[in-house]
Amino acid sequence: MSLSWPWALTALLLVPLLLIFRWWSNRRRKRAALRVSSVALIRAALPGRSQWRRRIPVILFLTGLLALAGAVTRPQASLAVPSNESTIMLAIDVSGSMCSTDVAPNRLTAATAAARKFVEDQDGARIGLVAFSGIAALLVPPTTDQDALLAAIDSLTTARGTAIGQAVLTAIDAVAEINPDVPATGVDLGDGGPGSAVTDYEPETIVVLTDGANSRGVDPVTAAEQAAARRLRVFTIGFGTTRPGQMVCTPDQVSGGSTMRRDPQGFGGGGGRNQQIDEEALTQVADLTGGRYFPAEDAEQLGDVLGDLPGEIGLRRQDVEITSWFVLAGTLLVFAGLGLSLWWNRSPGGARRGRAVVTPP
């Protein structure tokens, strides 16, 4: 929590001043007290009150004053709040293993359908698209043009290799083009480099969807360290089952335009054999950058993951003023203290005070 007006902390002196005034008043009252012959008679005449009944109203009243004095400083709390400035970089794996039919009709078709719905649901949000196989390419820079994004998604074709780390770095470079606070990959960050503690994240976020393990280029964990140093979160999605089916892609889903039908052991994301999802690496990438890893074994689960992502992606840390809560708490405590004091100090039979009943002899 931070304070907008820290100098206003001097208002807290009001409470000790009141305590000093109360102590001084009690001393004067004792000096002016009348001497009587029997203290027992006075005690019998006063309404009985226990020690806690005398102290609780005072404690509540003073605590309320402290809260009101704290409100003068305009306190702020760092909270996760929705952001309308978020940019989402969607990186989709188009390696050959995306032709696997364990997810009907194949992984690529299911992934593109989920990506289309994700884009259509993000009304007004800036989204960029990166496709990666053996290399990574920026197909669409961050934009609100849904038609351009949908057209690029529909044109995705498969190729050999899986360059997850390079996809993350390509997404970082795309973000750096629109956010000057995010330096491009390869820039010397000095003390803010990999391994430094991340205290806050930029509103831009990277989402990586893959069905395999990295087989080309930069290691994903190394790329994640670069993303963390630039305060960018990376959410990873592992798509597909542990039992890939036959590789079947239509001509428009294969680079070169030829139909591809192969045994799952004969063609894969790494080129030469099928590769399972490297969940350990994907989890580490997400953890290093403040994101999360999500497994999705079928089209329905993938749709649910992408549908729930905006709720997490759209949150960022921001200082929010909470003065009103201090005012509310302080007001309630002050009135509670005054109310209890009046209630517990009322005289027995107060309604009949001042009226005597005389009984004739």
N, C-alpha and C positions, 0 to 999 in steps of 0.2 A: 504494500500500500504506500502511496506517495501523497504529499500535501501540496496543493497549489499555492497556498498562502502560509508557509511555515511560521512566518513572523506572528501570525495570529494565535500561536500557542500561548502567548502571554495572557489570553483570555482564561486559561486554566487557573491562573492565580486567583480568580474569583472564589474558588472553593476554599483554599486555605485562608483567604481573607474573611470569609464568612465564619469559618471555624474560630478564628481569632476573635472576631466580634462577639460570637456566642460565648466564648470563654470569658471575655471582658464583661459582658452583660451579666453573666452568672455571678461573677465576683462582686459587682456593684449591688446585685440583688441580695447577696448574703450579708453585705455590710449594712444594708438598709433594713434588714429583717428585724421585726419586733421580738423582744424577749418575752417569753411566757413562762409560766411556772411549770407547765406540764407538756412535754413534747408528745406524750401518748395521746393527749386530747386532740392535738393537731393531726396526728396520723390517723386517728379514728374518723376525723371529719373529712379527710381527703379520700377521693375514690381510689381504690386499689389498682395499681398498674405494675406489671412485671417489668423487668429490665428490658426484655426483648421488645415489648410493646412500645417502649420509649425510644428504642434505637432504630428499629426497622424503618419507620417513616423518615427519620433523618438520613439514613443510609440511602434509601430510594431517592430522596430529594437531591442529595449531593451527587449521586451517580447520574441522575438526570441532568444536573447542571454541567457535569463533566462532558456528557455527550453533546449537549448544546454548545458548549465551548469548543469541543472538537469539530463541530459542524462549521464553525466560523473559519477553520483552516481550509475548507473545501477539500476533503479527503478524496482520493481516487484509488480505485482498485483495478488491477490488471486482470481483465476477464476475456474469455473467448466469446467473440461476438460475430454475427454474420457479416460477411464482406461482399459488397457489390462490385468490388474491383478485382475479383479473382480471375486469373487466367489459368486455364487448364491445358496442359500439353499432353495429348493422348498419343502414346507410342505403342503401335500394334505390331506384333510378331507376324511376319509373312514368310517364315522359313517353310521348307518343304513338308515338315511334319504337320503343318496346319491343314494338310489334305487328309489327315486321318479321319476315318468315318466312325470313330467311337462316339463322337457327338454328331448326330444326324443333321443335315446330310453329310457335312464335314465340318471340321473345326473353323475353317476360314469363313464359311457361309454363316455359321452361328455367331462368330465374333463380329462380322460386319453388320449383321442384323442388330446385335446388341449395341454396337457403336452408333449405328444410325439412330436408334431410339434415344440413346444417351444425348446425342447432339440435338435432336429435336426437342427434348425436354428442357434443355438449358437455354431458355429464351433470354436473349440479351447478353449472355455470358460470352467472353472471348475464349475461343478454343483453337488450339493448333494441332496439327497432325504430323506425326513422324512414323514412317514405316521402316522396319529393319529386318534384314535376313543376314547375309554375309557382310553387308554394309548398312548404314543408317542414312536415311534421306529425309529432309524436311519437305513434306508434300504441300502443306498449307501453313503459312505463318499464323500466329494468333489473330483471329478475326471473329466478327459477329455474323459473317456471311454464311448462313447455314447451307445454302445451295452449293457453295464452293466446297464445303466440308463433306457434304453428302456425296457429291460427284467424285471426290478423291477417295472416299471410302469404297464406293462401288467399283473403283478401278484398281483396287489392290490385287496384286499377283504375287505368287510364291516364287522363291528362289532358294538356293542352297545357303546354309550357314545361319548362325544365330549370334548377332552382335548386340547383346543386351547393354553392356557398358557403353558402347559407342552410341546407342540410342539415347541413353541418359545424357551424355555429353552434348549430343545434337540438340536435345530439348533445352539444355542449359543455355546454349548459344542463342537459341530462338528467343528465350525469355530475356536475355541480356540486350537484345535489340529493342525491346519495348520498355524495359525497366532499368534506368541508369544505376540503380542501387545494386544490381546484380552484374558483376564483371563477367566477361566472357571466359570460357574455359581456357586455361593456359596462362591467365594473368596471375602474376605473383601477388598473393594476398598478404604477405608479411605475417604478422602475428595472428591474422584472422584465417589462417590456412587450415588444412585438415587436422583434426584433433582438437581444435579450439572448441570451447563450450558455446552452444547455440542458445541464446536467451530469447530470441524472437524469430519468427519466420516471415518471409515475404508472402504477399497474397497469392503469388503464382505457385502452381502445383504441377507435378509431373506424375502421370499415371502410366505404368508399364504393364502391358498385357502380353504374356508369353506362355508357350506350351513346352518349353525345353530348358536347356542349359546353355550358358555362354560358350561359344566355340570359336569365336573370332574376335580379334581386337582387344580393347581395354577390358580389364577385369571389372565386373559390376560393382564390387566393393570399393575399388579405387574410384570409380565414377561417383559412387554414393558419397565418398568423402569430399569430392569436389562439390557436390550438390549441398552437403551440409555446411561447408565453408561459405557458401553463398546464400545460406539461410533459405534453401528450397527443400520442401518436403517431397518425398517420392513414395507413392503408393504402388504396390506391386500386386499383380493378379496372376496366379498360376492356373492355366486353363487346360482342361482335358483330364482323362482318367489315367490310371496306371496300366491300363490294358488297351493300347492303341489298336485301332482296327486297320483295315486295308486302306492304303493311300489312294484316294480317288479325287481328282480335281478336273473341272471342266476346262476347255481351252482358254476361256477368258480369265481363269484363275491361275494360269501358269505362264511364266515369262516365256515368250516365244510362241505362245498360242497353241501348243500341242496338248492333247489329252494325256493325263497322267494317271496310270493305274499300276500300282506296285504293291508288293508285299510289305507290311510294316517293318520287317527286319532288313529290307533292302534299300530303304530311303529314309532319311531323317533330317532333323534340324541341323545336325553337324555335318551332313554330307557323307553318306556311307552306311550309317546305321541309325536306328531310332534312339532318341535320347529322352530320358525321363525328366520331369520338371525338377529343377534344382531349388527345392523349397528352402533349403538352408541358406543359400545365397540370397534368394529373394527376400527372406525374412530379415537377413542382416542388412540388406540395402534399405529396407523400410525402417528398421530400428535406428540405423545410423542417422537418418534424416528426419525423424519425428513422424514418419508415416506409418502405414500398416500393411501387412501382407494378407491377402484374401485368396483362399483356394476356391475354384469353381469347376466342378466336374462335368456340368452339362449346361445347356443353353439357358435353362431356367435360373440356375444358380448365378450364372454370369450376368443375366439381366438384373437379378436382385442386388448383386454387388455394385454394378454400375448405377443402379437406381438409388442406392443408399449413399454412394460416395459424396454427392453434393453437400449432404449434411455435415460431413467431416471436412471436405475440401474448403467449404465456404466459411470456415471459422478461422479467426486470427486473433491474436492477443492485442488488446487495446485498453488504454487507461480510461475508465468510465467513472465519472464523478458520482459519489454515493452520499453527497451531503444530505439529501432528503431523508435517507435512512437514519442518519445520526439525529436529524431534527425530530423525526417521528419517535425514535426510541427515547430521546431526551424528554420530549413532551409527555409521553406516556409515563415515564418514571417520575417526573415532577408531580404530575397530577395524582399518581398512585400514592406518592408520599404524603401529599397534602390531604388526600381523601382519607387515608388510614389515620392520619393524625387527628383529623376532625371527628372521625367515627369513634376512635378509641378514647378521645378526651371528652366525649359528651357526658353530661351529668346524669346520674340515674334519676328517672322521673322528671326529666327536663320539661316535659309538657306541663307539669303541675308546679314548676318553680315559681316562687313569689306569691303563691296563694295558700293561705293557712286555713285550716278547718278548726273552728272553735266549738268545743263540746260544752254545753251548759252543765253546771254542777248538779 
